[in-house]
């Protein structure tokens, strides 16, 4: 092995090349080991067999009915409310539903409610969002612009003898429904 004289050192000290070689060797071993690792999972399909195949779907997805979110009246409204607000667990203290014209607003209040936890369920049916606001005194508990076609349950805790103020506002014709029930 050749020696390189360094200033102030004897010329018989050999220059070391083992550190870079060890680093290269470690990198090669890690690369080889990690290249062999692969994550496999069972997706329910047998690989490599022709007998197991996914079911063929021939029906095209039907587009959503454009009248689905249009407000309804009469028996259709009653049926929609029964679907949007299914039976509640616990005692129902206040519930209402109805129809709003475009740019109409409706406000209501509940009776005095005892202390406890309540579920406030809100639902609407309209081509546009419907705004719900629920609060008491100066405290706003729920301020929600709800995308119609869904329902929303908000859980609130109320002190004793609270009267809730419920406000519903629609920019387009809409059906609304809400329920206040004790949990």
Helices and strands as residue ranges (DSSP letters): H 18-35, H 74-84, E 92-100, E 104-109, E 116-125, E 130-136, E 139-146, E 151-158, E 165-170, E 174-182
